[in-house]
C-alpha cells in the first residue's frame, strides 16, 4: 500500500485558552469521565502527575479527568453523584483518620501577569479545610514540599450547605496556575471550580473548550470507534451543548482524515438549538471511506470571530498510547474513529515489521509516534506487532495496516485465589474455578477482538511453549489432574509401577514430580532478571534440586510428567482459543514460539489446534551476536509449514541485526516467502536491544556490543539493511498482487520425516531443558538441512499423524530416535508391510517411553528384524562415506563432543572426523549389509513385508555455524536418496566436490532451491544462496511439454533455460546473499 508522505505532519500544540477572561479549569464541574475516545486525556505537564513517584509511590493519583489526589494515599477522595451543586457530579474529600487529604487541578493551565481569582462551590460537614490558589514554575510543586511560587487560600466553613467561596492573588509573571482543596478533618464537597482573570468571580461556566462536545451515537464513548469499510454503512455523531451560559454563535461540524480534518462539512447550525439532553444528531455514510484514521470536529464562531476550533485541540504528532504519554487531543471538540482494512487476517500476505512499537519507534512508557506507522505504510508494510491499545489502533489505521497483538498472556489473571500457588499471577487451570476463570478471560478477549478490525492476530504468550510460564504448578488440583492422566495412560497401578519402577499401593500416592508438597521450594526458585528474563532462553528453567533428584531417580515418572506438562499446555492453549472463537472468528489465534523445533512435542500439536503458526527465527544463522545454526533455522521453517500445510504462518520475530550483511535482510524476506510464511514481521526498525538502551550511532561496532536489532540508526541513518528490506517489501507486494501468494502452495511430496515426541521429551530430561545440547536434536537438524540442500522435500509427521500404510507418503524417514513407543514402531512396521519404504537414518528405538531398554532395537514390534545392539553407545564413529573424507583431529573440544551437554557453544567449522555418532551398532537378521567407504558395516537393507527397510546405525551430529554441509554427511544423504529412490523437487547442481570450507557468505555457494506450485502447470522456483559466489545449475522436474520461464522480480523472460527428458535446467550465477525467483509455465497454458 502506498501512503501519503510524511510532509503532511505539522504539530499544532496550542495550550493557552482560546477565550479571554474564561474559566481556565479543566473539568471544573467533575462531569467528565477519565477515559474518552479510546484514551485518557493528559495535557502537557500533566504527564508528570501521571508518572512522578518516589520509589513505588506515586506523587499523584487520578481522581477525575484533570484532577489529582496528592500523595500516595488513594483513600478518602471520590467523585460522587448524589451531592452535586450543579450537573450530576462533584468531588468529595472525607477525613476520619487525622491525615489531611488534598486534591489539585492539573498542570497545563497558565496565568499571565495580573490579578486572578479562584472560586468554587463547597459544602461541608464538621470540616477543617481550605481552598488554595497555587502558582508554580513547574511540576515540582508537591504537597510535601510546598509551593515554589506565590499562593493564597481561603478557609472553609466548618458546616454549611452549598456556598461559593473565592480567593484572589496577583501573578507576577507567566506561571502555572492550579486550584487545590485541602481537608484536614470532616467532609468537604466541591463543585464548579473556576479560575479567571480579575479579583471577583463572575458567573460560573465550564472552560470554553468544554462548551460543545462531539460524541458518537449508539457507542461507548470511552472507546475508539473501530470499523471496517461499509460496516456500519452509516454512522452518527452527536453534538452536545454543555455550556452553563447561553451560546449565541454557530457550530460547524466537519469530518476528515487525521491530516485533513475539515475535508467534509457535515452541518452548520446555531449552537443555541442544542440544549440540555437534546443533542444535534448527524449521520454520515462510511461505505466509501477507505481504511485510514479519521476525525470529526467542531468549530464555533460568534459572528466573524472564530472562538473554538477543534483542529487546534488535535495534535496528530504527539507520542500517544504509552503508560504515561500525553493524549492526541485536548478537548471533546474532536472525536476520532478508524477504518481498518477489509482484508481478512487469514488473507494478509507480505512483509510487515514487528518493531515499530519498540526501541526508537516507541515504548510503552513514553508513547508511540505516528511518523513510524506512516513511514511503514508508505513502503508497503502489511502488519506490525506489539501492544494493541486504541491509541495504537488509530496510529495503525493511519499507516494502513493491522496489528499482531501481544499481551496479556493468556494464562495470567487477576485472581490470585485461583492462581498457581507457586506463582499466583498465573491461573491454575487444573482448579475448576481457575479453569472457569481462564475460559471467561478467553471469551472476553474474543469479544474485544471481534469488535476490533485493527487486530489481525493474537499470540497467547511470548516465546513460551508451556503454561505457567514454563514453571510447575504444585497444587493439589494439578496433582489430581496428573493422577487422572496417569490412570488413563496406564489403566492400573500395577502397570504404572512396572513402568516407573515404583511400589505404590494406592493411586492417592501418585503425584507430580514437583507436587503440592514442594510449593515453597518452587515458589522460592531464583527468578531471572533483566535481559535474561526476556531473552528466548528464559523459556528453559532449571529445576529445583529436590525435583531434579526425583527426575534422575525415577526417569519413567519424570517422562510421564513431562508428557503430561506438554499435553496439558497444548490443551490449555487450545481451550483458550476455543472459547475466544465463540465470539471472534476473524482474528488468528496462536502462540509464538522461539526455536520451536527444540520442543516439537508442543509445537506440532499446537500447530494443529491454532489458527496460524507463529514462530521466531531467521533463515540462517552463525554471525557473532546471533543465536542458533543454519541447520536449526531451516528445520523450523520446514516443520512450521509441513506439519499442517495451508495454515497461515506468522514470523512473529524474523531477526535482522545491523552487524550482519545488509543483503541478507532482502534475501531473508524472499526466503520466508519460499518457505510459506504469509506474514513476515521483521524484528528490526529503530535501535532496540533486550540488554537495554542502544547508545549512540553504530553501536554494534563497540567493543561491548550486545545483540541489537534495527534498520535505521539512532541518528536517523538508513542502514543498507533498510534499503534491502524496503526494496523486497515492494517486490513481494507486487508478487502477491500479480500471482496471489496464498494460492502458491508448498510442493507435494511423497516423503515424510517422523519426529518421535517421546524422544523429544527424553531430550528435555537429558539436557535439563536445554535441548540444543542433545545429539538427538542435532541429528534431526543435520538430516533435514542436508536433505533440503540435495533438493529433497519431506513433510514432518509425529505420533498423531504417522501413517500406517502407503497413501500420501510412500517413504518415511526416521531420524535417529533414542525413544520409540510401540505404537510408533508398530505404525512404521505396518507402513512397510503395506509396501512403503522406511529409512532409519540412525539407530532408533533403544528404549521404551519410560526409558527401559528394549531387548532388541525397536522393541517387540520389530522382533522380526532381529536387530540387537546391546553394547551400543552414542560415541563418535569412525565412518566415512567417501574415500576423499579426511579425518583430522581437532586440538580443541567441540561443542558437540559431550552428548547431552547443556552448554550453548557453537562450533564455527566442521571436523569431518566427528560428524557421526554410534558405535557397536550390532547386527540385523536376514539383511544385506551396508558398508561405508572403508568397508565398515554401517547399516542394513532388507525387505519388510511388501515394502523395504533401509537402516543405518550411526547418525550425524555436528553443531556448527558453517552453512556448508559436512562432506561426510552430504555423501551419506546422497546414499539414502539413491537407496530409497527419493525424488528431488528442485536442486542446485555444480561441478564442485562436497566441501565444508567457508562460512556464511563465503566459500562455495550454498544454494537452496525451493519449488512451490500454483497448479500442475505453474510453478515458482526460489534460489537462495547463503554461501559464497559461484556458478551452478538449477534443476526442477517438470514432466512433459515445454515450459517458459520469467524472472518474477525483473519480469524479464528467461531465455537461457531448457527442458530435457522432463527436467527443466537453468544455469545460474549466485552472489553471496543473492536470490532468484522464477515463474515457470507449461507452454500453451
Rosetta blueprint (number, residue, H / E / L):
1 X L
2 X L
3 X L
4 X L
5 X L
6 X H
7 X H
8 X H
9 X L
10 X L
11 X L
12 X L
13 X L
14 X L
15 X L
16 X L
17 X L
18 X L
19 X L
20 X L
21 X L
22 X L
23 X L
24 X L
25 X L
26 X L
27 X L
28 X L
29 X L
30 X L
31 X L
32 X L
33 X L
34 X L
35 X E
36 X E
37 X L
38 X L
39 X E
40 X E
41 X L
42 X L
43 X L
44 X L
45 X L
46 X H
47 X H
48 X H
49 X H
50 X H
51 X H
52 X L
53 X E
54 X E
55 X L
56 X L
57 X E
58 X E
59 X L
60 X E
61 X E
62 X E
63 X E
64 X E
65 X L
66 X L
67 X E
68 X E
69 X E
70 X E
71 X L
72 X L
73 X L
74 X L
75 X L
76 X L
77 X E
78 X E
79 X E
80 X E
81 X L
82 X L
83 X L
84 X L
85 X L
86 X L
87 X L
88 X L
89 X L
90 X E
91 X E
92 X E
93 X E
94 X E
95 X E
96 X L
97 X L
98 X L
99 X L
100 X L
101 X E
102 X E
103 X E
104 X E
105 X E
106 X L
107 X L
108 X L
109 X L
110 X E
111 X E
112 X L
113 X L
114 X E
115 X E
116 X E
117 X E
118 X E
119 X E
120 X E
121 X E
122 X E
123 X E
124 X E
125 X E
126 X E
127 X E
128 X E
129 X E
130 X E
131 X E
132 X E
133 X E
134 X E
135 X E
136 X E
137 X L
138 X L
139 X L
140 X L
141 X L
142 X E
143 X L
144 X L
145 X L
146 X E
147 X L
148 X L
149 X L
150 X L
151 X E
152 X E
153 X E
154 X E
155 X E
156 X L
157 X L
158 X L
159 X L
160 X E
161 X E
162 X E
163 X E
164 X E
165 X E
166 X E
167 X E
168 X E
169 X E
170 X E
171 X E
172 X L
173 X L
174 X L
175 X E
176 X E
177 X E
178 X E
179 X E
180 X E
181 X E
182 X E
183 X E
184 X E
185 X E
186 X E
187 X E
188 X E
189 X E
190 X E
191 X E
192 X E
193 X E
194 X E
195 X E
196 X E
197 X E
198 X L
199 X L
200 X L
201 X L
202 X L
203 X L
204 X L
205 X L
206 X L
207 X L
208 X H
209 X H
210 X H
211 X L
212 X E
213 X E
214 X E
215 X E
216 X E
217 X L
218 X L
219 X L
220 X L
221 X L
222 X L
223 X L
224 X L
225 X E
226 X E
227 X E
228 X E
229 X L
230 X L
231 X E
232 X L
233 X L
234 X E
235 X E
236 X E
237 X E
238 X E
239 X E
240 X E
241 X E
242 X L
243 X L
244 X L
245 X L
246 X L
247 X L
248 X L
249 X L
250 X E
251 X E
252 X E
253 X E
254 X E
255 X E
256 X E
257 X E
258 X L
259 X L
260 X E
261 X E
262 X E
263 X E
264 X E
265 X E
266 X E
267 X E
268 X E
269 X E
270 X E
271 X H
272 X H
273 X H
274 X L
275 X E
276 X L
277 X L
278 X E
279 X L
280 X E
281 X E
282 X E
283 X E
284 X E
285 X E
286 X L
287 X L
288 X L
289 X L
290 X L
291 X L
292 X E
293 X E
294 X E
295 X E
296 X E
297 X E
298 X E
299 X E
300 X E
301 X E
302 X E
303 X L
304 X L
305 X E
306 X E
307 X E
308 X E
309 X E
310 X H
311 X H
312 X H
313 X H
314 X E
315 X L
316 X L
317 X L
318 X L
319 X L
320 X E
321 X L
322 X L
323 X L
324 X L
325 X L
326 X L
327 X L
328 X L
329 X E
330 X L
331 X L
332 X L
333 X L
334 X E
335 X E
336 X E
337 X E
338 X E
339 X E
340 X E
341 X L
342 X L
343 X L
344 X L
345 X H
346 X H
347 X H
348 X L
349 X L
350 X E
351 X E
352 X E
353 X E
354 X L
355 X L
356 X L
357 X L
358 X L
359 X H
360 X H
361 X H
362 X E
363 X E
364 X L
365 X L
366 X L
367 X E
368 X E
369 X L
370 X H
371 X H
372 X H
373 X H
374 X H
375 X H
376 X H
377 X H
378 X H
379 X H
380 X L
381 X L
382 X L
383 X E
384 X E
385 X E
386 X E
387 X L
388 X L
389 X L
390 X H
391 X H
392 X H
393 X H
394 X H
395 X H
396 X H
397 X H
398 X H
399 X H
400 X L
401 X L
402 X E
403 X E
404 X E
405 X E
406 X E
407 X L
408 X L
409 X L
410 X L
411 X L
412 X E
413 X L
414 X L
415 X L
416 X H
417 X H
418 X H
419 X E
420 X E
421 X L
422 X L
423 X E
424 X E
425 X E
426 X E
427 X E
428 X L
429 X L
430 X L
431 X L
432 X H
433 X H
434 X H
435 X H
436 X H
437 X H
438 X H
439 X H
440 X H
441 X H
442 X H
443 X H
444 X H
445 X H
446 X H
447 X H
448 X H
449 X H
450 X H
451 X L
452 X L
453 X L
454 X L
455 X E
456 X E
457 X E
458 X E
459 X E
460 X E
461 X E
462 X E
463 X L
464 X L
465 X L
466 X L
467 X L
468 X H
469 X H
470 X H
471 X L
472 X L
473 X L
474 X L
475 X L
476 X H
477 X H
478 X H
479 X H
480 X H
481 X H
482 X H
483 X H
484 X H
485 X H
486 X H
487 X H
488 X H
489 X H
490 X H
491 X L
492 X L
493 X H
494 X H
495 X H
496 X H
497 X H
498 X H
499 X H
500 X H
501 X L
502 X L
503 X L
504 X L
505 X L
506 X L
507 X H
508 X H
509 X H
510 X L
511 X L
512 X L
513 X L
514 X L
515 X L
516 X H
517 X H
518 X H
519 X H
520 X H
521 X H
522 X H
523 X H
524 X L
525 X L
526 X L
527 X L
528 X L
529 X L
530 X L
531 X H
532 X H
533 X H
534 X H
535 X L
536 X H
537 X H
538 X H
539 X H
540 X L
541 X L
542 X L
543 X L
544 X L
545 X H
546 X H
547 X H
548 X H
549 X H
550 X H
551 X H
552 X H
553 X H
554 X L
555 X H
556 X H
557 X H
558 X H
559 X H
560 X H
561 X H
562 X H
563 X H
564 X H
565 X H
566 X H
567 X H
568 X H
569 X H
570 X H
571 X H
572 X H
573 X H
574 X H
575 X H
576 X H
577 X H
578 X H
579 X H
580 X H
581 X L
582 X L
583 X L
584 X L
585 X L
586 X L
587 X L
588 X E
589 X E
590 X E
591 X E
592 X E
593 X E
594 X E
595 X L
596 X H
597 X H
598 X H
599 X H
600 X H
601 X H
602 X H
603 X H
604 X H
605 X H
606 X H
607 X H
608 X H
609 X H
610 X L
611 X L
612 X E
613 X E
614 X E
615 X E
616 X E
617 X E
618 X L
619 X L
620 X L
621 X L
622 X L
623 X L
624 X L
625 X L
626 X L
627 X L
628 X L
629 X L
630 X H
631 X H
632 X H
633 X H
634 X H
635 X H
636 X H
637 X H
638 X H
639 X H
640 X H
641 X H
642 X H
643 X L
644 X L
645 X L
646 X L
647 X L
648 X E
649 X E
650 X E
651 X E
652 X E
653 X E
654 X E
655 X E
656 X L
657 X L
658 X L
659 X L
660 X L
661 X L
662 X H
663 X H
664 X H
665 X H
666 X H
667 X H
668 X H
669 X H
670 X H
671 X H
672 X H
673 X H
674 X H
675 X L
676 X L
677 X L
678 X L
679 X E
680 X E
681 X E
682 X E
683 X E
684 X L
685 X E
686 X E
687 X L
688 X E
689 X L
690 X L
691 X L
692 X L
693 X L
694 X L
695 X L
696 X L
697 X L
698 X L
699 X H
700 X H
701 X H
702 X L
703 X L
704 X L
705 X L
706 X L
707 X L
708 X L
709 X E
710 X E
711 X E
712 X E
713 X L
714 X L
715 X L
716 X L
717 X L
718 X E
719 X L
720 X H
721 X H
722 X H
723 X H
724 X H
725 X H
726 X H
727 X H
728 X H
729 X H
730 X H
731 X H
732 X H
733 X H
734 X H
735 X H
736 X H
737 X H
738 X H
739 X H
740 X L
741 X H
742 X H
743 X H
744 X L
745 X E
746 X E
747 X L
748 X L
749 X L
750 X L
751 X E
752 X E
753 X E
754 X E
755 X L
756 X L
757 X H
758 X H
759 X H
760 X H
761 X H
762 X H
763 X H
764 X H
765 X H
766 X H
767 X H
768 X L
769 X L
770 X L
771 X H
772 X H
773 X H
774 X L
775 X H
776 X H
777 X H
778 X H
779 X H
780 X H
781 X H
782 X H
783 X H
784 X H
785 X H
786 X H
787 X H
788 X H
789 X H
790 X L
791 X L
792 X L
793 X L
794 X L
795 X E
796 X E
797 X E
798 X L
799 X L
800 X L
801 X L
802 X L
803 X L
804 X L
805 X L
806 X L
807 X L
808 X L
809 X L
810 X L
811 X E
812 X E
813 X E
814 X E
815 X E
816 X L
817 X L
818 X L
819 X E
820 X L
821 X L
822 X H
823 X H
824 X H
825 X H
826 X H
827 X H
828 X H
829 X H
830 X H
831 X H
832 X H
833 X H
834 X L
835 X L
836 X L
837 X E
838 X E
839 X E
840 X E
841 X E
842 X L
843 X L
844 X L
845 X L
846 X L
847 X E
848 X L
849 X L
850 X L
851 X L
852 X L
853 X E
854 X L
855 X L
856 X L
857 X L
858 X L
859 X H
860 X H
861 X H
862 X H
863 X H
864 X H
865 X H
866 X L
867 X L
868 X E
869 X L
870 X L
871 X L
872 X L
873 X E
874 X E
875 X E
876 X E
877 X L
878 X L
879 X L
880 X L
881 X L
882 X L
883 X L
884 X L
885 X L
886 X L
887 X L
888 X L
889 X L
890 X L
891 X L
892 X L
893 X L
894 X L
895 X L
896 X L
897 X L
898 X L
899 X L
900 X L
901 X L
902 X L
903 X L
904 X L
905 X L
906 X L
907 X E
908 X L
909 X L
910 X L
911 X L
912 X H
913 X H
914 X H
915 X L
916 X E
917 X E
918 X E
919 X E
920 X L
921 X L
922 X L
923 X E
924 X L
925 X L
926 X L
927 X L
928 X E
929 X E
930 X E
931 X E
932 X L
933 X L
934 X L
935 X L
936 X L
937 X E
938 X E
939 X E
940 X E
941 X E
942 X E
943 X E
944 X E
945 X L
946 X L
947 X E
948 X E
949 X E
950 X E
951 X E
952 X E
953 X L
954 X L
955 X E
956 X E
957 X L
958 X L
959 X L
960 X E
961 X L
962 X L
963 X L
964 X L
965 X L
966 X L
967 X H
968 X H
969 X H
970 X H
971 X H
972 X H
973 X H
974 X H
975 X H
976 X H
977 X H
978 X H
979 X H
980 X L
981 X L
982 X L
983 X L
984 X L
985 X L
986 X L
987 X E
988 X E
989 X E
990 X L
991 X L
992 X L
993 X L
994 X L
995 X L
996 X L
997 X L
998 X L
999 X L
1000 X L
1001 X L
1002 X L
1003 X L
1004 X L
1005 X L
1006 X L
1007 X E
1008 X E
1009 X E
1010 X E
1011 X E
1012 X E
1013 X E
1014 X E
1015 X E
1016 X L
1017 X L
1018 X E
1019 X E
1020 X E
1021 X E
1022 X E
1023 X E
1024 X E
1025 X E
1026 X L
1027 X L
1028 X L
1029 X L
1030 X E
1031 X E
1032 X E
1033 X E
1034 X E
1035 X E
1036 X E
1037 X E
1038 X L
1039 X L
1040 X L
1041 X L
1042 X L
1043 X E
1044 X E
1045 X E
1046 X E
1047 X E
1048 X L
1049 X L
1050 X L
1051 X L
1052 X L
1053 X E
1054 X E
1055 X L
1056 X L
1057 X L
1058 X E
1059 X E
1060 X E
1061 X L
1062 X L
1063 X E
1064 X E
1065 X E
1066 X E
1067 X E
1068 X E
1069 X E
1070 X E
1071 X L
1072 X L
1073 X L
1074 X L
1075 X E
1076 X E
1077 X E
1078 X E
1079 X E
1080 X E
1081 X E
1082 X E
1083 X L
1084 X L
1085 X L
